[in-house]
Amino acid sequence: MEGINNMFTIAKYFGEIKVTDPDTKNEVTLELYKHEHGGILGIDSSYIDQVLDDDSNVICISDPFSTLDKPIVLQLENDELFNSNTD
């Protein structure tokens, strides 16, 4: 995966919080990711579970902090794929 930062923007997992859905009043867990350019994303953990491929720990989404056509890759907790390539 050499040069991955040239193809994607990386957001690294750093924690989670629980919030109350204003419509259903149910508790929702948001996974928190730190964008490499400084922003923070909170994504519903049930979405992560739905789109996560069993064969890969890579989740690509549109970058909410950019108008460029460069996707963002979410680096999941303890993901060894990126550890040696992004530091």
CYANA upper distance limits for C-alpha pairs under 8 A (distance plus 0.5 A):
  1 MET  CA     81 LEU  CA      8.49
  1 MET  CA     85 ASN  CA      7.82
  2 GLU  CA     85 ASN  CA      7.16
  3 GLY  CA      7 MET  CA      7.74
  3 GLY  CA     85 ASN  CA      8.20
  4 ILE  CA      8 PHE  CA      6.63
  4 ILE  CA     85 ASN  CA      7.98
  5 ASN  CA      9 THR  CA      6.49
  5 ASN  CA     10 ILE  CA      7.57
  5 ASN  CA     86 THR  CA      7.63
  7 MET  CA     70 LYS  CA      7.56
  8 PHE  CA     70 LYS  CA      6.46
  8 PHE  CA     71 PRO  CA      6.06
  8 PHE  CA     72 ILE  CA      6.05
  8 PHE  CA     73 VAL  CA      6.80
  9 THR  CA     35 HIS  CA      8.23
  9 THR  CA     36 GLU  CA      7.37
  9 THR  CA     63 ASP  CA      8.26
  9 THR  CA     70 LYS  CA      7.50
  9 THR  CA     71 PRO  CA      6.89
  9 THR  CA     72 ILE  CA      5.08
  9 THR  CA     73 VAL  CA      6.59
 10 ILE  CA     35 HIS  CA      6.77
 10 ILE  CA     36 GLU  CA      6.26
 10 ILE  CA     72 ILE  CA      6.16
 10 ILE  CA     73 VAL  CA      5.52
 10 ILE  CA     74 LEU  CA      6.63
 10 ILE  CA     75 GLN  CA      7.23
 11 ALA  CA     33 TYR  CA      5.91
 11 ALA  CA     34 LYS  CA      5.57
 11 ALA  CA     35 HIS  CA      4.70
 11 ALA  CA     36 GLU  CA      6.31
 11 ALA  CA     72 ILE  CA      7.38
 11 ALA  CA     73 VAL  CA      6.70
 11 ALA  CA     74 LEU  CA      5.47
 11 ALA  CA     75 GLN  CA      6.35
 12 LYS  CA     33 TYR  CA      5.52
 12 LYS  CA     34 LYS  CA      5.70
 12 LYS  CA     35 HIS  CA      7.20
 12 LYS  CA     36 GLU  CA      8.27
 12 LYS  CA     74 LEU  CA      6.60
 12 LYS  CA     75 GLN  CA      5.16
 12 LYS  CA     76 LEU  CA      7.10
 12 LYS  CA     77 GLU  CA      8.21
 13 TYR  CA     31 GLU  CA      7.70
 13 TYR  CA     32 LEU  CA      6.27
 13 TYR  CA     33 TYR  CA      4.80
 13 TYR  CA     34 LYS  CA      6.99
 13 TYR  CA     74 LEU  CA      7.70
 13 TYR  CA     75 GLN  CA      6.41
 13 TYR  CA     76 LEU  CA      5.90
 13 TYR  CA     77 GLU  CA      5.97
 14 PHE  CA     31 GLU  CA      8.49
 14 PHE  CA     32 LEU  CA      6.35
 14 PHE  CA     33 TYR  CA      6.27
 14 PHE  CA     34 LYS  CA      7.40
 14 PHE  CA     77 GLU  CA      7.77
 15 GLY  CA     31 GLU  CA      6.61
 15 GLY  CA     32 LEU  CA      5.75
 15 GLY  CA     33 TYR  CA      7.91
 16 GLU  CA     29 THR  CA      7.18
 16 GLU  CA     30 LEU  CA      5.96
 16 GLU  CA     31 GLU  CA      4.89
 16 GLU  CA     32 LEU  CA      5.78
 17 ILE  CA     29 THR  CA      6.25
 17 ILE  CA     30 LEU  CA      5.87
 17 ILE  CA     31 GLU  CA      7.24
 17 ILE  CA     32 LEU  CA      8.04
 18 LYS  CA     27 GLU  CA      6.93
 18 LYS  CA     28 VAL  CA      6.05
 18 LYS  CA     29 THR  CA      4.97
 18 LYS  CA     30 LEU  CA      6.63
 19 VAL  CA     27 GLU  CA      6.14
 19 VAL  CA     28 VAL  CA      5.82
 19 VAL  CA     29 THR  CA      6.90
 19 VAL  CA     30 LEU  CA      7.86
 20 THR  CA     25 LYS  CA      6.06
 20 THR  CA     26 ASN  CA      6.08
 20 THR  CA     27 GLU  CA      5.07
 20 THR  CA     28 VAL  CA      6.43
 21 ASP  CA     25 LYS  CA      5.45
 21 ASP  CA     26 ASN  CA      5.96
 21 ASP  CA     27 GLU  CA      6.73
 21 ASP  CA     28 VAL  CA      6.90
 28 VAL  CA     44 ASP  CA      7.41
 28 VAL  CA     45 SER  CA      8.33
 29 THR  CA     44 ASP  CA      6.49
 29 THR  CA     45 SER  CA      6.23
 29 THR  CA     46 SER  CA      8.42
 30 LEU  CA     42 GLY  CA      5.94
 30 LEU  CA     43 ILE  CA      5.58
 30 LEU  CA     44 ASP  CA      5.03
 30 LEU  CA     45 SER  CA      5.98
 31 GLU  CA     42 GLY  CA      6.00
 31 GLU  CA     43 ILE  CA      5.77
 31 GLU  CA     44 ASP  CA      6.80
 31 GLU  CA     45 SER  CA      6.19
 32 LEU  CA     40 ILE  CA      7.37
 32 LEU  CA     41 LEU  CA      6.13
 32 LEU  CA     42 GLY  CA      5.14
 32 LEU  CA     43 ILE  CA      7.13
 33 TYR  CA     40 ILE  CA      6.16
 33 TYR  CA     41 LEU  CA      5.58
 33 TYR  CA     42 GLY  CA      7.01
 33 TYR  CA     74 LEU  CA      7.79
 34 LYS  CA     38 GLY  CA      7.13
 34 LYS  CA     39 GLY  CA      6.55
 34 LYS  CA     40 ILE  CA      5.17
 34 LYS  CA     41 LEU  CA      6.99
 35 HIS  CA     39 GLY  CA      5.47
 35 HIS  CA     40 ILE  CA      6.24
 35 HIS  CA     41 LEU  CA      7.68
 39 GLY  CA     65 PHE  CA      7.92
 43 ILE  CA     47 TYR  CA      7.79
 43 ILE  CA     48 ILE  CA      8.03
 44 ASP  CA     48 ILE  CA      7.36
 45 SER  CA     49 ASP  CA      6.77
 46 SER  CA     50 GLN  CA      6.73
 47 TYR  CA     51 VAL  CA      6.83
 48 ILE  CA     52 LEU  CA      6.35
 48 ILE  CA     59 ILE  CA      8.32
 51 VAL  CA     59 ILE  CA      7.63
 52 LEU  CA     56 SER  CA      7.91
 52 LEU  CA     57 ASN  CA      7.22
 52 LEU  CA     58 VAL  CA      7.69
 52 LEU  CA     59 ILE  CA      6.84
 53 ASP  CA     57 ASN  CA      7.26
 53 ASP  CA     58 VAL  CA      8.04
 57 ASN  CA     75 GLN  CA      8.28
 57 ASN  CA     76 LEU  CA      7.36
 57 ASN  CA     79 ASP  CA      7.60
 57 ASN  CA     81 LEU  CA      8.44
 58 VAL  CA     73 VAL  CA      7.15
 58 VAL  CA     74 LEU  CA      7.17
 58 VAL  CA     75 GLN  CA      7.51
 58 VAL  CA     76 LEU  CA      8.23
 59 ILE  CA     73 VAL  CA      6.15
 59 ILE  CA     74 LEU  CA      5.99
 59 ILE  CA     75 GLN  CA      8.24
 60 CYS  CA     71 PRO  CA      6.74
 60 CYS  CA     72 ILE  CA      6.07
 60 CYS  CA     73 VAL  CA      5.06
 60 CYS  CA     74 LEU  CA      6.95
 61 ILE  CA     71 PRO  CA      6.28
 61 ILE  CA     72 ILE  CA      5.96
 61 ILE  CA     73 VAL  CA      7.10
 61 ILE  CA     74 LEU  CA      8.39
 62 SER  CA     70 LYS  CA      7.97
 62 SER  CA     71 PRO  CA      5.45
 62 SER  CA     72 ILE  CA      6.44
 63 ASP  CA     67 THR  CA      8.25
 63 ASP  CA     70 LYS  CA      7.52
 63 ASP  CA     71 PRO  CA      5.96
 63 ASP  CA     72 ILE  CA      5.56
 66 SER  CA     70 LYS  CA      8.49
 75 GLN  CA     79 ASP  CA      6.78
 75 GLN  CA     82 PHE  CA      7.69
 79 ASP  CA     83 ASN  CA      7.44
 80 GLU  CA     84 SER  CA      8.13
 81 LEU  CA     85 ASN  CA      8.40
 82 PHE  CA     86 THR  CA      6.46
 83 ASN  CA     87 ASP  CA      7.43
